[in-house]
Amino acid sequence: MRAPADQYIPQFSTDRRPLLMWSLVAAVCLVIMGMIIGAPLFLARGHTSSALAIYAAFSHLCHQIPDRSFFIAGHQFAVCARCTGVYAGFTVATLGYPLLRSLRRADTPDRKWLFISAAPLGIDFALGYFGIWENTHLSRFVTGALLGSVAVFYVIPGFVDLSLRDWRRKRQLVGSRQ
């Protein structure tokens, strides 16, 4: 039995807003990772002002302790190993997101998965903080990457939802009330 035309659900949509939003998020992620790795490379090549601007920007987000940071070309990354893991995990998961989930889905997984992915990071931090276990660059990076990669499945759907909203209609409704 066929449904009436007004109940038809198109199987193909030409709305590219979710793809554009994902592309924007992916580009921003790549720029941020480029800055994290680029800062020490700028220093090594003598571009001190550019490097210091990047370090200063990230100093508001990370402690930047040298003993807890990766180094390249004799200079530390713009963030610590754990933050590098969070940013790298988020970036890789963002790039692979369309292969794992439709860009049109705005629903998120159950919140417990976000807390479960944060647990190893918290445990790694606590064990090191209380002197029970000396965490390493690798443990910091891996636990950060786990949290960052899972966080993508909560962030991208939010941006997709924002991209699919009909902002013009809301502006018209607000304008008609005045």
Secondary structure, DSSP 8 states (H G I E B T S, - for coil): ----GGG---S-----HHHHHHHHHHHHHHHHHHHHHHHHHHHHTT-HHHHHHHHHHHHTT----GGGS-EETTEE-SS-HHHHHHHHHHHHHHHHHHHHS-TT------THHHHHHHHHHHHHHHHHHTTSS---HHHHHHHHHHHHHHHHHHHHHHHHHHHHS-HHHHHHHHHHH-
